[in-house]
Amino acid sequence: MLTLVHLRYLRIDRGYLWPDLKDAFNARFSQNRAVSGLQCRYYRLIEQNHMPQVRNMTRTADTVQRYGMRAALAQAGTRKQ
């Protein structure tokens, strides 16, 4: 469970890109997971917890308040998957 919470934290709260998330996750948990494996777990987590689909999540002030995103709103447009 801790690994899934950490994925959510890195991707949503910190706004990490997948390659950076993979490096941080693998360093934290001493694993060697590929980006594709982490993406699979991440999207399964979203589905299991009835969170909105990623394409429906926008980084607006309301989204930050409801989902805990801390990424700077001004920088949200420059981040890519």
N, CA, C and O atoms as CSV, one atom per row, in Angstrom:
chain,resi,resn,atom,element,x,y,z
A,1,MET,N,N,0.824,-1.201,0.000
A,1,MET,CA,C,0.000,0.000,0.000
A,1,MET,C,C,0.869,1.265,0.000
A,1,MET,O,O,0.541,2.255,-0.655
A,2,LEU,N,N,1.970,1.216,0.738
A,2,LEU,CA,C,2.847,2.380,0.817
A,2,LEU,C,C,3.374,2.756,-0.565
A,2,LEU,O,O,3.499,3.940,-0.880
A,3,THR,N,N,3.681,1.763,-1.384
A,3,THR,CA,C,4.208,2.061,-2.712
A,3,THR,C,C,3.169,2.787,-3.564
A,3,THR,O,O,3.512,3.677,-4.342
A,4,LEU,N,N,1.904,2.407,-3.416
A,4,LEU,CA,C,0.855,3.061,-4.197
A,4,LEU,C,C,0.643,4.498,-3.735
A,4,LEU,O,O,0.415,5.388,-4.554
A,5,VAL,N,N,0.716,4.724,-2.445
A,5,VAL,CA,C,0.593,6.086,-1.912
A,5,VAL,C,C,1.757,6.931,-2.408
A,5,VAL,O,O,1.584,8.101,-2.750
A,6,HIS,N,N,2.931,6.340,-2.446
A,6,HIS,CA,C,4.117,7.071,-2.906
A,6,HIS,C,C,3.997,7.424,-4.392
A,6,HIS,O,O,4.389,8.517,-4.800
A,7,LEU,N,N,3.460,6.510,-5.197
A,7,LEU,CA,C,3.237,6.809,-6.618
A,7,LEU,C,C,2.322,8.010,-6.770
A,7,LEU,O,O,2.612,8.921,-7.544
A,8,ARG,N,N,1.221,8.016,-6.037
A,8,ARG,CA,C,0.265,9.118,-6.104
A,8,ARG,C,C,0.931,10.428,-5.685
A,8,ARG,O,O,0.741,11.466,-6.320
A,9,TYR,N,N,1.703,10.365,-4.620
A,9,TYR,CA,C,2.388,11.564,-4.124
A,9,TYR,C,C,3.335,12.133,-5.179
A,9,TYR,O,O,3.315,13.333,-5.457
A,10,LEU,N,N,4.157,11.275,-5.760
A,10,LEU,CA,C,5.132,11.756,-6.744
A,10,LEU,C,C,4.458,12.288,-8.005
A,10,LEU,O,O,4.856,13.324,-8.537
A,11,ARG,N,N,3.440,11.578,-8.478
A,11,ARG,CA,C,2.813,11.947,-9.756
A,11,ARG,C,C,1.857,13.123,-9.610
A,11,ARG,O,O,1.911,14.062,-10.403
A,12,ILE,N,N,0.987,13.086,-8.613
A,12,ILE,CA,C,-0.034,14.121,-8.480
A,12,ILE,C,C,0.452,15.296,-7.647
A,12,ILE,O,O,0.403,16.439,-8.102
A,13,ASP,N,N,0.919,15.029,-6.434
A,13,ASP,CA,C,1.321,16.130,-5.550
A,13,ASP,C,C,2.583,16.830,-6.020
A,13,ASP,O,O,2.660,18.059,-5.997
A,14,ARG,N,N,3.574,16.055,-6.447
A,14,ARG,CA,C,4.852,16.647,-6.852
A,14,ARG,C,C,4.929,16.929,-8.348
A,14,ARG,O,O,5.788,17.698,-8.780
A,15,GLY,N,N,4.058,16.330,-9.143
A,15,GLY,CA,C,4.037,16.592,-10.582
A,15,GLY,C,C,5.218,16.014,-11.340
A,15,GLY,O,O,5.618,16.565,-12.366
A,16,TYR,N,N,5.792,14.903,-10.853
A,16,TYR,CA,C,6.942,14.297,-11.515
A,16,TYR,C,C,6.561,13.761,-12.890
A,16,TYR,O,O,5.453,13.262,-13.085
A,17,LEU,N,N,7.473,13.865,-13.828
A,17,LEU,CA,C,7.354,13.200,-15.117
A,17,LEU,C,C,7.691,11.725,-14.903
A,17,LEU,O,O,8.371,11.378,-13.937
A,18,TRP,N,N,7.221,10.861,-15.796
A,18,TRP,CA,C,7.406,9.425,-15.588
A,18,TRP,C,C,8.866,8.999,-15.441
A,18,TRP,O,O,9.149,8.203,-14.545
A,19,PRO,N,N,9.812,9.470,-16.254
A,19,PRO,CA,C,11.208,9.033,-16.055
A,19,PRO,C,C,11.765,9.452,-14.681
A,19,PRO,O,O,12.492,8.690,-14.043
A,20,ASP,N,N,11.421,10.648,-14.243
A,20,ASP,CA,C,11.883,11.112,-12.932
A,20,ASP,C,C,11.197,10.341,-11.807
A,20,ASP,O,O,11.819,10.020,-10.795
A,21,LEU,N,N,9.918,10.049,-11.992
A,21,LEU,CA,C,9.173,9.282,-11.007
A,21,LEU,C,C,9.778,7.889,-10.862
A,21,LEU,O,O,9.942,7.392,-9.747
A,22,LYS,N,N,10.108,7.265,-11.982
A,22,LYS,CA,C,10.718,5.931,-11.960
A,22,LYS,C,C,12.011,5.939,-11.153
A,22,LYS,O,O,12.232,5.054,-10.326
A,23,ASP,N,N,12.860,6.925,-11.385
A,23,ASP,CA,C,14.129,7.006,-10.664
A,23,ASP,C,C,13.912,7.197,-9.166
A,23,ASP,O,O,14.551,6.528,-8.353
A,24,ALA,N,N,13.013,8.110,-8.800
A,24,ALA,CA,C,12.739,8.380,-7.386
A,24,ALA,C,C,12.114,7.166,-6.702
A,24,ALA,O,O,12.484,6.818,-5.581
A,25,PHE,N,N,11.168,6.527,-7.382
A,25,PHE,CA,C,10.489,5.354,-6.824
A,25,PHE,C,C,11.465,4.208,-6.622
A,25,PHE,O,O,11.493,3.599,-5.553
A,26,ASN,N,N,12.263,3.911,-7.632
A,26,ASN,CA,C,13.211,2.805,-7.538
A,26,ASN,C,C,14.267,3.060,-6.469
A,26,ASN,O,O,14.687,2.126,-5.785
A,27,ALA,N,N,14.699,4.298,-6.315
A,27,ALA,CA,C,15.679,4.631,-5.280
A,27,ALA,C,C,15.067,4.471,-3.885
A,27,ALA,O,O,15.719,3.967,-2.971
A,28,ARG,N,N,13.827,4.897,-3.730
A,28,ARG,CA,C,13.156,4.835,-2.418
A,28,ARG,C,C,12.872,3.409,-1.982
A,28,ARG,O,O,13.031,3.078,-0.807
A,29,PHE,N,N,12.455,2.564,-2.908
A,29,PHE,CA,C,12.036,1.213,-2.557
A,29,PHE,C,C,13.023,0.134,-3.015
A,29,PHE,O,O,12.690,-1.051,-2.993
A,30,SER,N,N,14.217,0.524,-3.423
A,30,SER,CA,C,15.264,-0.412,-3.853
A,30,SER,C,C,14.722,-1.436,-4.844
A,30,SER,O,O,14.936,-2.640,-4.701
A,31,GLN,N,N,14.022,-0.932,-5.844
A,31,GLN,CA,C,13.456,-1.794,-6.881
A,31,GLN,C,C,13.985,-1.351,-8.235
A,31,GLN,O,O,14.646,-0.319,-8.354
A,32,ASN,N,N,13.685,-2.140,-9.242
A,32,ASN,CA,C,14.087,-1.791,-10.596
A,32,ASN,C,C,12.866,-1.912,-11.511
A,32,ASN,O,O,12.845,-2.736,-12.425
A,33,ARG,N,N,11.860,-1.090,-11.255
A,33,ARG,CA,C,10.627,-1.127,-12.040
A,33,ARG,C,C,10.748,-0.219,-13.257
A,33,ARG,O,O,11.368,0.843,-13.199
A,34,ALA,N,N,10.151,-0.652,-14.349
A,34,ALA,CA,C,10.117,0.143,-15.578
A,34,ALA,C,C,8.978,1.156,-15.490
A,34,ALA,O,O,8.059,1.010,-14.684
A,35,VAL,N,N,9.057,2.174,-16.326
A,35,VAL,CA,C,8.008,3.191,-16.377
A,35,VAL,C,C,6.656,2.539,-16.654
A,35,VAL,O,O,5.657,2.892,-16.027
A,36,SER,N,N,6.618,1.602,-17.579
A,36,SER,CA,C,5.341,0.971,-17.943
A,36,SER,C,C,4.705,0.245,-16.762
A,36,SER,O,O,3.484,0.280,-16.606
A,37,GLY,N,N,5.499,-0.404,-15.940
A,37,GLY,CA,C,4.972,-1.086,-14.760
A,37,GLY,C,C,4.425,-0.112,-13.737
A,37,GLY,O,O,3.391,-0.368,-13.121
A,38,LEU,N,N,5.114,1.005,-13.552
A,38,LEU,CA,C,4.645,2.023,-12.609
A,38,LEU,C,C,3.377,2.694,-13.122
A,38,LEU,O,O,2.478,2.999,-12.339
A,39,GLN,N,N,3.298,2.926,-14.425
A,39,GLN,CA,C,2.091,3.522,-15.000
A,39,GLN,C,C,0.891,2.597,-14.791
A,39,GLN,O,O,-0.199,3.058,-14.455
A,40,CYS,N,N,1.090,1.312,-14.987
A,40,CYS,CA,C,0.017,0.338,-14.801
A,40,CYS,C,C,-0.501,0.390,-13.367
A,40,CYS,O,O,-1.711,0.439,-13.147
A,41,ARG,N,N,0.396,0.381,-12.402
A,41,ARG,CA,C,-0.010,0.447,-10.991
A,41,ARG,C,C,-0.690,1.770,-10.682
A,41,ARG,O,O,-1.675,1.805,-9.945
A,42,TYR,N,N,-0.181,2.841,-11.231
A,42,TYR,CA,C,-0.735,4.174,-10.980
A,42,TYR,C,C,-2.172,4.279,-11.487
A,42,TYR,O,O,-3.056,4.734,-10.760
A,43,TYR,N,N,-2.407,3.865,-12.720
A,43,TYR,CA,C,-3.750,3.968,-13.280
A,43,TYR,C,C,-4.720,2.994,-12.621
A,43,TYR,O,O,-5.911,3.284,-12.511
A,44,ARG,N,N,-4.221,1.848,-12.186
A,44,ARG,CA,C,-5.058,0.920,-11.424
A,44,ARG,C,C,-5.461,1.561,-10.094
A,44,ARG,O,O,-6.603,1.418,-9.658
A,45,LEU,N,N,-4.537,2.257,-9.460
A,45,LEU,CA,C,-4.828,2.966,-8.212
A,45,LEU,C,C,-5.924,3.999,-8.416
A,45,LEU,O,O,-6.839,4.100,-7.599
A,46,ILE,N,N,-5.843,4.760,-9.486
A,46,ILE,CA,C,-6.863,5.772,-9.782
A,46,ILE,C,C,-8.231,5.117,-9.962
A,46,ILE,O,O,-9.237,5.602,-9.443
A,47,GLU,N,N,-8.256,4.012,-10.703
A,47,GLU,CA,C,-9.533,3.329,-10.956
A,47,GLU,C,C,-10.110,2.728,-9.677
A,47,GLU,O,O,-11.307,2.861,-9.424
A,48,GLN,N,N,-9.288,2.075,-8.873
A,48,GLN,CA,C,-9.757,1.423,-7.660
A,48,GLN,C,C,-10.296,2.416,-6.629
A,48,GLN,O,O,-11.183,2.082,-5.843
A,49,ASN,N,N,-9.761,3.627,-6.635
A,49,ASN,CA,C,-10.172,4.625,-5.653
A,49,ASN,C,C,-11.165,5.628,-6.218
A,49,ASN,O,O,-11.437,6.662,-5.607
A,50,HIS,N,N,-11.708,5.311,-7.399
A,50,HIS,CA,C,-12.748,6.130,-8.028
A,50,HIS,C,C,-12.343,7.597,-8.176
A,50,HIS,O,O,-13.158,8.505,-8.011
A,51,MET,N,N,-11.066,7.803,-8.492
A,51,MET,CA,C,-10.583,9.145,-8.773
A,51,MET,C,C,-10.907,9.471,-10.225
A,51,MET,O,O,-11.053,8.556,-11.036
A,52,PRO,N,N,-11.022,10.748,-10.574
A,52,PRO,CA,C,-11.294,11.080,-11.973
A,52,PRO,C,C,-10.144,10.652,-12.871
A,52,PRO,O,O,-8.990,10.611,-12.444
A,53,GLN,N,N,-10.470,10.336,-14.115
A,53,GLN,CA,C,-9.434,9.980,-15.072
A,53,GLN,C,C,-8.478,11.152,-15.234
A,53,GLN,O,O,-8.865,12.310,-15.081
A,54,VAL,N,N,-7.238,10.840,-15.542
A,54,VAL,CA,C,-6.204,11.859,-15.643
A,54,VAL,C,C,-6.590,12.937,-16.645
A,54,VAL,O,O,-6.375,14.122,-16.391
A,55,ARG,N,N,-7.153,12.544,-17.776
A,55,ARG,CA,C,-7.516,13.552,-18.787
A,55,ARG,C,C,-8.592,14.491,-18.281
A,55,ARG,O,O,-8.745,15.594,-18.806
A,56,ASN,N,N,-9.345,14.072,-17.265
A,56,ASN,CA,C,-10.391,14.925,-16.706
A,56,ASN,C,C,-9.905,15.774,-15.540
A,56,ASN,O,O,-10.616,16.663,-15.074
A,57,MET,N,N,-8.683,15.496,-15.069
A,57,MET,CA,C,-8.117,16.293,-13.983
A,57,MET,C,C,-7.361,17.471,-14.590
A,57,MET,O,O,-6.408,17.274,-15.344
A,58,THR,N,N,-7.769,18.659,-14.275
A,58,THR,CA,C,-7.040,19.837,-14.715
A,58,THR,C,C,-6.460,20.504,-13.490
A,58,THR,O,O,-7.009,20.391,-12.394
A,59,ARG,N,N,-5.388,21.177,-13.665
A,59,ARG,CA,C,-4.742,21.818,-12.518
A,59,ARG,C,C,-5.265,23.230,-12.344
A,59,ARG,O,O,-4.621,24.214,-12.709
A,60,THR,N,N,-6.420,23.289,-11.791
A,60,THR,CA,C,-7.035,24.566,-11.452
A,60,THR,C,C,-6.991,24.686,-9.939
A,60,THR,O,O,-6.644,23.730,-9.245
A,61,ALA,N,N,-7.340,25.844,-9.435
A,61,ALA,CA,C,-7.341,26.035,-7.983
A,61,ALA,C,C,-8.265,25.030,-7.312
A,61,ALA,O,O,-7.948,24.522,-6.236
A,62,ASP,N,N,-9.414,24.732,-7.938
A,62,ASP,CA,C,-10.357,23.775,-7.376
A,62,ASP,C,C,-9.750,22.374,-7.332
A,62,ASP,O,O,-9.939,21.656,-6.351
A,63,THR,N,N,-9.032,21.978,-8.368
A,63,THR,CA,C,-8.408,20.664,-8.407
A,63,THR,C,C,-7.330,20.559,-7.348
A,63,THR,O,O,-7.200,19.527,-6.689
A,64,VAL,N,N,-6.562,21.609,-7.181
A,64,VAL,CA,C,-5.519,21.616,-6.166
A,64,VAL,C,C,-6.146,21.393,-4.793
A,64,VAL,O,O,-5.624,20.620,-3.990
A,65,GLN,N,N,-7.228,22.044,-4.531
A,65,GLN,CA,C,-7.886,21.923,-3.235
A,65,GLN,C,C,-8.464,20.516,-3.047
A,65,GLN,O,O,-8.324,19.938,-1.969
A,66,ARG,N,N,-9.111,19.956,-4.074
A,66,ARG,CA,C,-9.798,18.668,-3.928
A,66,ARG,C,C,-8.869,17.476,-3.966
A,66,ARG,O,O,-9.124,16.489,-3.277
A,67,TYR,N,N,-7.792,17.528,-4.750
A,67,TYR,CA,C,-6.941,16.360,-4.926
A,67,TYR,C,C,-5.535,16.533,-4.354
A,67,TYR,O,O,-4.705,15.637,-4.505
A,68,GLY,N,N,-5.254,17.626,-3.723
A,68,GLY,CA,C,-3.980,17.804,-3.053
A,68,GLY,C,C,-2.809,18.117,-3.948
A,68,GLY,O,O,-1.663,17.976,-3.520
A,69,MET,N,N,-3.050,18.536,-5.176
A,69,MET,CA,C,-1.936,18.868,-6.066
A,69,MET,C,C,-1.270,20.150,-5.586
A,69,MET,O,O,-1.927,21.161,-5.335
A,70,ARG,N,N,0.029,20.081,-5.468
A,70,ARG,CA,C,0.769,21.243,-4.996
A,70,ARG,C,C,1.595,21.889,-6.099
A,70,ARG,O,O,2.254,22.905,-5.873
A,71,ALA,N,N,1.562,21.311,-7.275
A,71,ALA,CA,C,2.362,21.849,-8.377
A,71,ALA,C,C,1.926,23.274,-8.674
A,71,ALA,O,O,0.742,23.602,-8.603
A,72,ALA,N,N,2.876,24.097,-9.000
A,72,ALA,CA,C,2.568,25.487,-9.319
A,72,ALA,C,C,1.650,25.547,-10.534
A,72,ALA,O,O,1.928,24.933,-11.565
A,73,LEU,N,N,0.578,26.273,-10.408
A,73,LEU,CA,C,-0.396,26.340,-11.487
A,73,LEU,C,C,0.211,26.941,-12.756
A,73,LEU,O,O,-0.152,26.547,-13.864
A,74,ALA,N,N,1.106,27.865,-12.602
A,74,ALA,CA,C,1.720,28.493,-13.766
A,74,ALA,C,C,2.575,27.512,-14.544
A,74,ALA,O,O,2.705,27.642,-15.761
A,75,GLN,N,N,3.160,26.533,-13.871
A,75,GLN,CA,C,4.032,25.571,-14.516
A,75,GLN,C,C,3.269,24.365,-15.060
A,75,GLN,O,O,3.827,23.585,-15.832
A,76,ALA,N,N,2.019,24.199,-14.676
A,76,ALA,CA,C,1.255,23.021,-15.069
A,76,ALA,C,C,1.170,22.875,-16.592
A,76,ALA,O,O,1.175,21.754,-17.101
A,77,GLY,N,N,1.093,23.961,-17.304
A,77,GLY,CA,C,0.998,23.885,-18.758
A,77,GLY,C,C,2.284,23.450,-19.430
A,77,GLY,O,O,2.256,23.021,-20.584
A,78,THR,N,N,3.418,23.547,-18.735
A,78,THR,CA,C,4.699,23.185,-19.335
A,78,THR,C,C,5.052,21.736,-19.114
A,78,THR,O,O,5.980,21.235,-19.749
A,79,ARG,N,N,4.345,21.039,-18.235
A,79,ARG,CA,C,4.642,19.635,-17.947
A,79,ARG,C,C,3.965,18.753,-18.967
A,79,ARG,O,O,2.840,19.011,-19.395
A,80,LYS,N,N,4.672,17.706,-19.348
A,80,LYS,CA,C,4.126,16.727,-20.294
A,80,LYS,C,C,4.248,15.354,-19.680
A,80,LYS,O,O,5.074,15.131,-18.795
A,81,GLN,N,N,3.416,14.419,-20.154
A,81,GLN,CA,C,3.503,13.055,-19.644
A,81,GLN,C,C,4.711,12.428,-20.195
A,81,GLN,O,O,4.993,11.267,-19.900
